[in-house]
Amino acid sequence: MEHEKLVRKYKDELVSVYSIAGKNHDPSGIKRYAISTRFTRDFMNFPEIVNIDFTRNMNRGISAALTGINHLEHLSMIDSRSVNVYNILRGALNFQVPSALNRAFGYKWHSSSYISSQRVLKEGKFEISDDYYRKFIVPDNATIYSADIVASGNSLDNALKYLDAYMQTHNASIKNFVFFTIGCIEASRIMKKWHKHFKKNYPDYDRTILCYLEGRFNLAGEDTPVHNCKPDTDLLRNYKLGALLTPEYEFSQFEKLIIALEACVIYDGGKKGFEPVNHIKEIQGFWEKQLIYAEKKDMSLWDEYNLRFPLDHYFKDIAEFKDGSFGRLKEKKSAYWEGLTEDEYRKLYGRFKLIWGSKRIERAKESGSFAHECRKKIKYLSSLHKKLS
């Protein structure tokens, strides 16, 4: 089976840009990228980065991403007076796109539009509510930037539906649409649908550019073989379930063992940005559920880790715990990554071995070892919550 893969297109000290390629890719369709920056890796790996620290890192990350994608798409050449930032409230406010455009391209004449959109679960399906607030001033022949966390994709689809209706009503046209997301395959499916619609209805429509931050994650479902996950909400790192991570993001998973064990790569972005105390409570609630599960099932740390972030690419035979090598890692990862140097694979394998040496693996395989990690995390979150209260 041929996988979609990340093909490196640009890299410097701030940003790496990959195109998403595969045998089913339509060259006349949307342009899909995965972009990695130090700033986005930080707040996605450490959920305790909240509020102003979160939005500041996001601003720097989007700015770096814009600078990187500009080497491929030359977006800075577009007149800022034709640029509109479409904010899907409230999540899009975290992305700080208007400020990032100024930081990256020096824009100062771009406008902003707003729509509120809140999804609610009704009879087992997500529907949109609270979408009554709308403030639009979109120029003709507009290049539109937008950003949001995409799980089920309902809010994005609803926002694009309204945007299209607005432009049609005002006899105005769309030239380009650029979307940044921490999200899953649903973002791609929705943007492909609207790309076709925009091409059909706006004669001068040029490009749809979809930029995934740190990779395209997989969305938890009812049948996802991971405990304590929220279907149609949690974004997971498991490549076996469809996640396609940037090499830099995968490297960062080995900074601390706990990173890959988190419930979601971002949790609730709205709470993270605007309700930091409730965000920390939510994370603690997840780990308390994990402790109950760990004790009940006598779960090993090794088994839980590999459910969320499988490590088989790092072994010659993981079932037999036969050591791999950076060469073997390169061979296995070539189905998912293209354009990396041999030295990068060597460093990635070395980073993995720092976290998962033979002694740690031996301890992690012991029954009940996962509960110990849960208790440590809960203790840390409890102390953090006291400081925030």
C-alpha positions as CSV (number, residue, x, y, z in Angstrom):
1,M,0.0,0.0,0.0
2,E,1.3,3.4,-1.0
3,H,1.0,6.0,1.8
4,E,0.7,9.7,1.4
5,K,4.0,11.2,2.3
6,L,5.7,14.5,3.3
7,V,8.1,15.8,0.7
8,R,10.5,18.5,2.0
9,K,10.3,21.7,0.0
10,Y,12.0,24.2,2.2
11,K,13.9,24.3,5.5
12,D,15.8,26.9,7.5
13,E,16.5,27.5,11.2
14,L,13.0,28.7,11.9
15,V,10.7,26.6,9.7
16,S,10.4,23.4,7.7
17,V,7.8,23.1,4.9
18,Y,6.6,19.8,3.4
19,S,4.1,19.2,0.6
20,I,1.7,16.3,1.1
21,A,2.1,14.0,-1.8
22,G,0.4,10.7,-2.8
23,K,-0.8,8.7,-5.8
24,N,-4.3,10.1,-5.4
25,H,-3.2,13.7,-5.3
26,D,-4.9,15.9,-8.0
27,P,-2.4,18.6,-9.2
28,S,-5.3,20.8,-10.2
29,G,-6.7,20.7,-6.7
30,I,-5.7,22.2,-3.4
31,K,-2.1,22.7,-2.3
32,R,-1.5,20.8,0.9
33,Y,1.5,21.5,3.2
34,A,2.7,20.4,6.6
35,I,4.7,23.1,8.4
36,S,6.9,22.7,11.5
37,T,8.2,25.5,13.7
38,R,9.8,25.5,17.2
39,F,7.0,27.7,18.5
40,T,4.1,25.4,17.4
41,R,6.0,22.3,18.6
42,D,6.4,23.9,22.1
43,F,2.7,24.6,22.8
44,M,1.5,21.4,21.2
45,N,3.9,19.3,23.3
46,F,3.4,21.1,26.6
47,P,-0.4,21.7,27.3
48,E,0.5,23.8,30.3
49,I,1.5,26.6,27.9
50,V,-1.6,28.7,28.1
51,N,-3.2,32.1,27.6
52,I,-0.8,34.8,26.5
53,D,2.2,32.4,26.3
54,F,0.1,30.2,24.0
55,T,-1.1,33.0,21.7
56,R,2.4,34.5,21.6
57,N,3.9,31.2,20.5
58,M,1.1,30.8,18.0
59,N,1.8,34.2,16.6
60,R,5.5,33.5,16.1
61,G,4.7,30.1,14.7
62,I,2.2,31.4,12.1
63,S,4.7,34.2,11.2
64,A,7.4,31.6,10.6
65,A,5.0,29.4,8.7
66,L,4.1,32.3,6.4
67,T,7.7,33.1,5.8
68,G,8.4,29.5,4.9
69,I,5.4,29.0,2.6
70,N,6.2,32.3,0.9
71,H,9.3,30.7,-0.6
72,L,7.0,28.4,-2.5
73,E,3.8,30.4,-3.0
74,H,5.1,34.1,-3.1
75,L,2.2,35.3,-1.1
76,S,3.9,38.5,0.0
77,M,3.6,39.8,-3.5
78,I,-0.2,40.1,-3.0
79,D,-1.4,43.7,-2.3
80,S,-2.4,43.7,1.4
81,R,-5.5,45.9,0.5
82,S,-7.0,42.8,-1.2
83,V,-6.3,40.6,1.8
84,N,-9.0,39.7,4.4
85,V,-8.5,37.6,7.5
86,Y,-11.6,35.5,8.2
87,N,-11.9,34.8,11.9
88,I,-14.0,31.8,13.0
89,L,-14.8,32.8,16.6
90,R,-13.4,32.1,19.0
91,G,-10.8,29.6,18.1
92,A,-9.3,31.5,15.2
93,L,-8.4,34.4,17.6
94,N,-5.7,32.1,19.0
95,F,-3.9,32.0,15.6
96,Q,-3.2,35.7,15.6
97,V,-3.2,35.8,11.8
98,P,-3.6,39.6,11.2
99,S,-0.5,40.2,13.4
100,A,1.4,37.3,11.9
101,L,0.8,38.8,8.4
102,N,2.3,42.0,9.6
103,R,5.3,40.3,11.2
104,A,6.0,38.1,8.1
105,F,5.1,40.4,5.2
106,G,4.8,43.9,6.7
107,Y,1.1,44.0,5.8
108,K,-0.8,46.9,7.4
109,W,-3.8,47.4,5.1
110,H,-5.4,43.9,5.4
111,S,-8.9,43.8,6.8
112,S,-10.6,41.3,9.1
113,S,-14.1,39.6,9.1
114,Y,-15.7,37.6,11.9
115,I,-18.2,34.8,12.3
116,S,-19.1,33.0,15.5
117,S,-19.4,29.2,15.3
118,Q,-19.8,26.8,18.1
119,R,-20.5,23.1,17.6
120,V,-22.8,21.2,19.9
121,L,-23.5,17.5,20.2
122,K,-27.2,16.7,19.4
123,E,-28.4,13.1,19.2
124,G,-24.9,11.8,18.6
125,K,-24.0,14.3,15.9
126,F,-22.3,17.7,16.0
127,E,-24.3,20.6,14.8
128,I,-23.5,24.4,14.7
129,S,-25.0,26.8,17.1
130,D,-24.2,30.4,18.2
131,D,-23.4,31.4,14.7
132,Y,-25.4,34.6,14.7
133,Y,-22.6,37.1,15.1
134,R,-21.1,38.1,11.8
135,K,-19.1,41.2,10.8
136,F,-17.9,41.2,7.2
137,I,-16.0,43.7,5.1
138,V,-14.3,41.6,2.4
139,P,-12.8,43.3,-0.7
140,D,-13.4,42.2,-4.2
141,N,-10.9,39.8,-5.7
142,A,-10.0,38.9,-2.2
143,T,-7.2,36.7,-0.9
144,I,-8.6,35.3,2.3
145,Y,-6.6,33.9,5.2
146,S,-8.2,31.9,7.9
147,A,-7.2,29.5,10.6
148,D,-8.8,27.1,13.1
149,I,-8.4,23.8,14.9
150,V,-10.3,21.2,12.8
151,A,-11.7,18.0,14.2
152,S,-15.1,17.1,12.8
153,G,-14.9,20.2,10.4
154,N,-18.4,21.4,11.0
155,S,-17.4,24.9,12.0
156,L,-15.1,25.3,9.0
157,D,-17.7,24.0,6.5
158,N,-20.4,26.4,8.0
159,A,-18.0,29.3,7.9
160,L,-17.2,28.7,4.2
161,K,-20.8,28.4,3.4
162,Y,-21.6,31.8,4.8
163,L,-18.5,33.4,3.2
164,D,-19.6,32.1,-0.2
165,A,-23.1,33.4,0.3
166,Y,-21.8,36.8,1.3
167,M,-19.5,37.1,-1.7
168,Q,-22.3,36.1,-4.1
169,T,-24.7,38.5,-2.5
170,H,-22.2,41.4,-2.8
171,N,-21.2,40.4,-6.4
172,A,-17.6,40.1,-5.2
173,S,-15.1,37.4,-6.1
174,I,-12.5,35.3,-4.3
175,K,-9.0,35.0,-5.7
176,N,-7.1,32.8,-3.1
177,F,-7.9,31.0,0.1
178,V,-5.1,30.2,2.6
179,F,-6.0,28.1,5.6
180,F,-3.8,27.2,8.6
181,T,-4.9,24.4,11.0
182,I,-4.0,22.0,13.7
183,G,-6.2,19.3,12.3
184,C,-7.0,16.0,10.6
185,I,-8.1,14.7,7.2
186,E,-11.5,16.5,7.5
187,A,-9.8,19.8,6.8
188,S,-8.5,18.5,3.5
189,R,-11.9,17.0,2.5
190,I,-13.8,20.2,3.3
191,M,-11.2,22.4,1.5
192,K,-11.3,20.2,-1.6
193,K,-15.0,20.5,-1.8
194,W,-14.9,24.3,-1.5
195,H,-12.0,24.5,-3.9
196,K,-14.1,23.0,-6.6
197,H,-17.0,25.3,-5.8
198,F,-14.8,28.4,-5.8
199,K,-13.2,27.4,-9.1
200,K,-16.7,26.9,-10.6
201,N,-18.3,30.1,-9.3
202,Y,-15.4,32.6,-9.3
203,P,-13.7,32.7,-12.8
204,D,-10.5,34.3,-11.5
205,Y,-10.1,31.9,-8.6
206,D,-6.5,30.8,-8.4
207,R,-5.3,28.8,-5.3
208,T,-6.5,27.0,-2.2
209,I,-3.6,26.5,0.2
210,L,-4.0,24.2,3.2
211,C,-1.3,24.3,5.8
212,Y,-1.2,21.8,8.6
213,L,0.8,22.8,11.6
214,E,3.2,19.9,12.7
215,G,1.4,17.3,10.6
216,R,-2.0,15.9,9.7
217,F,-3.3,14.1,12.8
218,N,-5.8,11.4,13.0
219,L,-9.2,12.0,14.5
220,A,-10.5,9.7,17.2
221,G,-13.6,7.8,16.4
222,E,-16.0,5.4,18.1
223,D,-13.8,2.4,17.1
224,T,-10.4,4.0,17.8
225,P,-8.4,1.4,19.8
226,V,-7.3,4.0,22.4
227,H,-8.8,4.4,25.9
228,N,-10.4,7.6,27.2
229,C,-10.5,9.4,23.9
230,K,-13.3,11.7,22.7
231,P,-14.7,10.7,19.3
232,D,-14.7,13.4,16.7
233,T,-12.7,15.6,19.0
234,D,-9.3,14.3,20.0
235,L,-6.5,14.6,17.5
236,L,-4.0,11.8,17.8
237,R,-0.4,11.0,16.7
238,N,-0.8,7.4,15.7
239,Y,0.6,6.9,12.2
240,K,-1.2,3.5,12.0
241,L,-4.5,5.3,12.2
242,G,-3.6,7.9,9.5
243,A,-1.4,10.5,11.3
244,L,1.3,12.0,9.1
245,L,3.8,13.9,11.4
246,T,6.6,16.2,10.3
247,P,10.0,14.8,11.2
248,E,10.7,17.7,13.5
249,Y,7.5,17.1,15.4
250,E,8.3,13.4,15.7
251,F,11.8,14.2,16.9
252,S,10.3,16.5,19.6
253,Q,8.1,13.7,21.0
254,F,11.3,12.3,22.5
255,E,12.0,15.4,24.5
256,K,10.0,14.0,27.4
257,L,8.3,10.6,27.7
258,I,5.0,12.1,28.8
259,I,4.4,14.1,25.6
260,A,3.2,11.3,23.4
261,L,0.8,10.1,26.2
262,E,-1.4,13.2,26.2
263,A,-5.0,12.8,25.2
264,C,-4.8,15.2,22.3
265,V,-2.2,17.2,20.5
266,I,-3.9,20.5,21.4
267,Y,-6.9,19.7,23.7
268,D,-9.5,22.5,23.6
269,G,-7.9,25.5,21.9
270,G,-10.5,27.9,23.2
271,K,-10.0,27.0,26.8
272,K,-6.2,26.9,26.3
273,G,-6.2,30.5,25.0
274,F,-9.1,32.0,27.1
275,E,-9.9,29.8,30.0
276,P,-6.5,28.6,31.3
277,V,-7.8,27.3,34.7
278,N,-10.5,25.3,33.0
279,H,-8.0,24.0,30.5
280,I,-5.7,22.7,33.3
281,K,-8.8,21.1,35.0
282,E,-9.7,19.4,31.7
283,I,-6.2,17.9,31.4
284,Q,-6.2,16.7,35.0
285,G,-9.6,15.1,34.4
286,F,-8.2,13.1,31.6
287,W,-5.2,11.9,33.6
288,E,-7.5,10.9,36.5
289,K,-9.5,8.8,34.1
290,Q,-6.3,7.3,32.8
291,L,-5.2,6.4,36.4
292,I,-8.5,4.6,37.0
293,Y,-8.1,2.7,33.7
294,A,-4.4,2.0,34.4
295,E,-5.1,0.5,37.8
296,K,-8.1,-1.5,36.7
297,K,-6.3,-3.0,33.7
298,D,-2.9,-3.2,35.4
299,M,-1.7,-1.5,32.2
300,S,2.0,-1.3,31.3
301,L,3.5,2.0,30.3
302,W,4.9,0.3,27.2
303,D,1.5,-0.9,25.9
304,E,-0.2,2.5,26.5
305,Y,2.6,4.4,24.9
306,N,2.5,2.3,21.7
307,L,-1.3,2.6,21.5
308,R,-0.9,6.3,21.2
309,F,2.5,6.6,19.5
310,P,3.7,3.3,18.0
311,L,7.4,2.8,18.0
312,D,7.8,-0.1,15.7
313,H,9.7,1.9,13.1
314,Y,12.5,2.2,15.6
315,F,13.1,-1.5,16.0
316,K,14.2,-4.3,13.7
317,D,11.4,-6.4,15.3
318,I,9.4,-4.7,18.1
319,A,7.6,-7.9,19.0
320,E,11.0,-9.5,19.8
321,F,12.6,-6.2,21.0
322,K,15.3,-6.5,18.4
323,D,17.2,-3.2,18.1
324,G,16.9,-1.2,15.0
325,S,19.3,1.4,13.6
326,F,19.1,4.7,11.9
327,G,19.5,3.0,8.6
328,R,16.5,0.7,9.3
329,L,14.6,3.8,10.5
330,K,15.3,5.6,7.2
331,E,14.2,2.6,5.3
332,K,10.8,2.4,7.1
333,K,10.2,6.1,7.2
334,S,10.9,6.5,3.5
335,A,7.2,5.6,2.9
336,Y,6.2,8.7,4.9
337,W,9.1,11.2,4.5
338,E,11.2,12.4,1.5
339,G,14.1,14.8,1.5
340,L,15.7,14.1,4.9
341,T,19.5,13.7,5.2
342,E,21.2,10.6,6.6
343,D,22.4,12.7,9.5
344,E,18.8,13.7,10.4
345,Y,17.8,10.0,10.7
346,R,20.9,9.4,12.8
347,K,19.9,12.2,15.2
348,L,16.3,11.0,15.3
349,Y,17.3,7.5,16.1
350,G,19.7,8.7,18.8
351,R,17.0,10.9,20.3
352,F,14.7,7.9,20.5
353,K,17.4,5.8,22.2
354,L,17.9,8.5,24.9
355,I,14.3,8.1,25.9
356,W,13.8,4.4,25.2
357,G,17.0,2.7,26.4
358,S,16.9,-1.0,27.2
359,K,16.5,-0.4,31.0
360,R,13.6,1.9,30.6
361,I,11.9,-0.5,28.2
362,E,12.3,-3.3,30.7
363,R,10.7,-1.2,33.4
364,A,7.9,0.1,31.1
365,K,6.9,-3.5,30.2
366,E,6.1,-4.3,33.8
367,S,2.4,-4.7,34.6
368,G,1.0,-1.6,36.3
369,S,3.8,0.7,35.3
370,F,1.5,3.1,33.6
371,A,-0.2,4.1,36.8
372,H,3.0,5.5,38.1
373,E,3.2,7.9,35.2
374,C,-0.4,8.9,35.7
375,R,0.2,9.7,39.4
376,K,3.2,11.9,38.6
377,K,1.2,13.8,36.0
378,I,-1.7,14.4,38.3
379,K,0.6,15.6,41.1
380,Y,2.2,18.1,38.7
381,L,-1.2,19.3,37.4
382,S,-2.6,19.7,40.9
383,S,0.4,21.8,42.0
384,L,0.0,23.9,38.8
385,H,-3.8,24.4,39.4
386,K,-3.1,25.7,42.9
387,K,-0.8,28.3,41.5
388,L,-3.5,29.4,39.0
389,S,-6.3,29.5,41.5
